[in-house]
Amino acid sequence: MADREFIAGEPDHDYSQADIGELLATVSSSSIVTPTEKWNKRRSCTGGGGLLRTVEKAWGLIGAIRFMEGFYLLVVSRAKLVVSIGFHSIYKVEDVSMIYIPATGTASHPDEAKYSKLFLSVDFTADFYFSYTYQLSRTLQENCLAESDIKWNRKHFGRTMGPEEKFVWNEYLMEPLHRNGVSRKWTLELVRGFVAHQLLELPCAKLELILLARRSSAFAGTRFLKRGVNCDGAVANDVETEQIVWDMDSPLSFRYGKFSSFVQRRGSVPLFWSQDPTHRGSPMVVGKPPIVIDRVEPHALTTAKHFRELERKYGHPLVVLNLTVCYLNDFRKVGKRIDYVSFDVSRCNKSGRVLQRLEEIGQRLTLSTGWFQSFPQLHSRLPSNLLRQRSSTTPPNIDENIGRFVAEPSMDGRMLLQHGIVRSNCVDCLDRTNVVQFGIGKVALGWQLYSMGFLSSPWALSLHSEVCRVFEEMFDEHGDILAWQYAGSQLVHSIKTYKRTAIFQERSRDVLQTISRYYSNTFGDFEKQDGLNLFLGVFR
């Protein structure tokens, strides 16, 4: 490697097994490679030739990075299978190796170890996922639509479309490889978030319930250091959550199998606002800093940019809670306006009816956007009063346009599509947002199971059923992981907190998590933010 320049490539022909053996023998006898010791031990340059370090098993390349001296080649050295969706397997990263490639004629730099340590503060073994054949940065609906556009008689089930860049966390790290012509078949696109699954064994069927979360890298960071929106319309704590149901007795292919999904989105309020963690008052007081509006936009241009991006990806309707909705709707066509629901979780919790209230709201919102299914027909005909009429139980602060179910088939008529998105947020987009997403997701799950023929009614999924208990546990784990990533602690208020049966031990847990979150935000967030900025290429 020349000084300050990374040169990589791949041969233009395929190697046989004999060719590979001969090449490895040649490299072992002649190359000069100076690897790093395990992670952060100090390097020592040794000459004399020979392959000094062999990565016994590499799952793929995830990038290359340079600090002050040579480059580090990053490879996934250990991974585990976490779930399969039809033919496609999803893996979780368990270990990453950093292989040092020294620059010729470059002296040792005193800051190399500091930047290396900062880079490794981003834990590769926590919450990074990849797939060889499934475009994990995109929804099941997008993957199925992509596969329907190509010939099905191919022998290799490879990825058929590009990634959603905001959900790929190592795009910056892969730049040196792709710039040198290294094919994407050697590199892995890492998605940060959450993956969980549960097998549901019904009397006449076997279902896989999968919960996925994709965290955006566009405005990534820690709780009090990343708030609101940036100039590109990207918001903090931006996460896409998808629940998938797969009938495992059906074929594995997306074309002939029975798959269903429902997608939600969470994200910070898309305004320029902040909270300075150093302005809490007394350092011994556990509390939130005051909210400061950093910039006032009379025409809400950045907020509009954020919603245009949601419109591009999901279509209509956009159902959100936002302070600028009324103003923005003045500039949008009828039928493409932003609908909003205002729901005070804390106030509703005083009467112990949070989940019951969410059931009412969730029915309207789910029917507004629909859900995706890889097969065209609903199991039973929808009740006529749900198609166009406004229900008598409609909460008074929900727009009349919300709740009108209109099935949207794909171009070839084989699938029903989700059209639009429900975007939820509270101040932190953590605890209350998670319980709201669970409530809406529970309603959507009822419709998914009904449309697949496993429920006699979409309302038959009780909060006290075994399926709902499993779904609640998955959503609590989902909320805990997302809270760790953004706020440095588990959920302060789990879903159980909002049940009438919440007990003293649960309340005590909430207090402990509040204290844990406070100390993480006060003493650890600045270094975590610097590590993320180095990882994502904000610091170059």
Secondary structure as UniProt FT lines:
FT   TURN            3..4
FT   HELIX           17..30
FT   TURN            39..40
FT   STRAND          60..66
FT   STRAND          71..85
FT   TURN            86..87
FT   STRAND          88..101
FT   TURN            104..105
FT   TURN            110..111
FT   HELIX           112..119
FT   TURN            120..121
FT   TURN            124..125
FT   STRAND          128..130
FT   TURN            136..137
FT   HELIX           140..148
FT   TURN            152..153
FT   HELIX           165..167
FT   TURN            169..170
FT   HELIX           171..179
FT   TURN            180..181
FT   TURN            184..185
FT   STRAND          191..202
FT   TURN            203..204
FT   STRAND          205..215
FT   TURN            218..219
FT   TURN            223..225
FT   TURN            231..232
FT   TURN            236..237
FT   STRAND          239..247
FT   TURN            248..249
FT   TURN            254..256
FT   STRAND          259..266
FT   STRAND          272..274
FT   TURN            277..278
FT   TURN            283..284
FT   STRAND          292..295
FT   TURN            298..299
FT   HELIX           301..314
FT   STRAND          318..320
FT   TURN            323..324
FT   HELIX           325..329
FT   TURN            330..331
FT   TURN            334..335
FT   STRAND          338..340
FT   HELIX           345..349
FT   TURN            350..352
FT   HELIX           354..369
FT   STRAND          372..373
FT   HELIX           384..386
FT   TURN            392..393
FT   TURN            396..397
FT   TURN            400..403
FT   STRAND          408..409
FT   TURN            411..412
FT   STRAND          416..417
FT   STRAND          421..424
FT   HELIX           431..451
FT   TURN            452..453
FT   TURN            458..459
FT   TURN            463..464
FT   HELIX           466..487
FT   HELIX           495..498
FT   TURN            500..501
FT   HELIX           504..523
FT   HELIX           525..536
//
